[in-house]
Amino acid sequence: MYQKYYRRHMIKSGIIITLLLVFAIFSTYFIYQNFAEKRNQGYDSGEMKVVFHEKQGNKISMTQFVPVTDAVGLSSTAYTFTVYNHTQNSVNYKIVLEKDEEAIAACGCADRQIPYELLKLSLRKDHLAPSALVLSEYADGVLQTDTLESGGQEDYSIRIWAMNSNFIVDRTSHFHAKIKVVEE
């Protein structure tokens, strides 16, 4: 008699544990999907789709001027995004960094902008070696020009930092910019 009770109790316990595990797996999946949708902000530009993987989307902000070495800058937090081509044709595009006039106006820091000559930017494409240049060396803010084949995708990461220099800049200086992917 004790064995029947023990067996029934084990079966009930097994069913309850299985149901709890199934519930935990499904709830974890749905929570992850909810946060992933909020994190990945994208916009569709007609032929291409661009998804920015950070909470701030395509906006870059530095609210303090803290010069660092290139090694520290290259290990800083990256702004990542993916470019998709869902069309039947290859698409030419360029990645542009432009001032975020809205953010500058909102914080009232137009007179405290960090000069481009004091900022370094590293652009990395699909886990290739990054290239780091002074921001003023990019003509018209164009960081990269490329072609994306039909059905293709490219992953990018951008890091930006204040480089060590002899210039004296107010530590409360700001930098606000937007990353844009423009079809040509």
N, C-alpha and C positions, 0 to 999 in steps of 0.2 A: 504494500500500500504506500509506503514511504517513497518507493521508487517511482510510482505513477505521479505522485505529487511533485517530486523533484523534477521529473521529465517535463511535466506540464509547466512548471515554473521556469525551467530552462528555455522551453519553446517560447513562452510569453516574453521572457527577458530578451531572447534573440530577436523576436519580432520588434520589440520596442527599440532596441539598439539599432536595428536596421533602419527603422523609420526615422529615428533621430539623425542617423548618418545621412540618409537621403535628404532630409530637411536641411541639414547643415550645408551639404554640397550645393543644393539649389539656391539657398539664401545667399551663400558666399558668391556664387556666380552672378546672381542678380545685383548684388551690391557692387561687385566689381564692374559690371556693365554700366551701372548708373554713374559711378565715378568716372569711368573711361569716357562716357558721352559728354560729361561736363568738362573734362580736361581737354579733350581733343576738339579744338575750335577750328572750323574750316570755312572756306568760302569757295564758291564755284565761279570761275571766271569765263565760262563758256565752253572752252575745249579742254581745260585742265581743272583739276581740283587740288587745292593746297590745304593740308591739315597741319595746324600748329599744335604741338604736343604739350605745351605748358599752359598753366592756368591763365597767364596774362596774354595769351594768344600771340599776335605778331608784334607786340610792344616791348621795347627795351628801355629800361630806366636805370640810371645810376644817380643816386641822390647825394652821394658824397664822393669827393675826389680823394681816392686813396691809391697812390702809385704802388705798383707791384712789379716784380720781375716777370719776364716772359714765361718762365717755368710755372709760376703761380697762376698767371693769366691763362695759360693753356690747360690748367687743371681746374679752373673755375667752372661755375654752373653754365651749362650750354643752353641756348635757345634752339630747340630742334623742331624740324618740320619735314613733311614728305610731300613731294609733288607727284601727282598722278596724271596720266594721259589716258582717258577712256574713249578716245576717238579712233577713227580708222586711219588717220594720218599722223605723221610725225609733227611735232610742234616745237618751234623755236621760242625760247623764253629767256628772260634775264631776271636776276635777283638784285633788287635795289634796296638800299638803306636810305630812308629819307627822314627829315626832322618830323617829330610828332608835335605839330603846332598846337593841337588841342591840349596835350599834357603840359606843354610849356605855358600856355595861357592859364590852365587850371591851377598850376602851382605858383604862377607869377615869377618865374625864374628866367625870363628872357635875357636879363642882364647878367646872369650867372651861369652861362652855358660853358661847358668844358670845350676848349678848342679841339678841332679834329686832329691837329698836329700832336696832341698829347694822348690820343687814344689809339690803341692797337686792336685789330680785329683779326680773328682766326676763322676761316671758313673751311669746313671739312665736308667732303662729299662721300657718302657711302663707305665709310671706314677707311678712306684713303688718307695719306699723310696730310695734315692740315697745313695751310699756307697762312702765315701771319704777316700782315702789313700794317703800316701806320694808316689810319682811316683817311687821311688827306690824300693818300696815294691812289685811292680808288676814284677814277674819273666819273664825275656826275653821280657818285654814290652807287655805281654799278659794281656789284661784288662778283658776279659770275654771269656769263652768257653761255647757254647750252641748248642742246636739242634733245627732245625726249621722244623716243619711238612710240608707235601705237601700242597701247596696252602696257606701257612701261611705267616705272616709278623710280624716283631718286630720293634718298634720304640725305638731309643736310643738318649740320649743327654749326651754330655761330657762337663764338665767345668774344666778349669785348671787355677790355680792361684799360685802366689808366697806367701809362708806362712811366717808369722812372725817368726824370728829367731835371734839368737845372732851373726850369721855369717855376716861378712862384705863382700858385693859383690858390684861390680861396678854397678851403676844405669843404665849404658848403655848396660848391659848384655842382651843377646838374648836367645830365645828358638824357635826352628823350628822343627816341627814334622809333620808326616802324619798319618792319621787314615786308617788302612787297615782291610778289612774283608777277611779272608783267609779260604777257604774250607779245611776240613780235610779229 
